[in-house]
Amino acid sequence: MNYNSSQATIYPFIIRYQQIFSYLFLFVGVYLFFNMDNQTWEIIKSSVSDAYIGVTSFVAGTLLLFFTLLIDCHFVFFFLVLFHDLN
């Protein structure tokens, strides 16, 4: 892409140098990762696992609810949602 001075105000500074900022962010992340305390690493692992379990449980409960409604209502609910008039 050619740089045009008339378009200098259209493209912000960070977007113009996006690759440099991406590498800088990557290097800072790698540095922090390898210089992390063991206790901090355990906190991060437990937080991520708790979040994963929470999201998985929510999705499973939501799917169970909707599939139960679809089966018990003989797909009437599905057709009401699918063919609902938005006006």
Summary of the structure (lengths in Angstrom):
residues: 87
radius of gyration: 24.6
end to end distance: 45.1
largest distance: 64.3
contacts: 140
relative contact order: 0.04
helix: 76%
strand: 0%
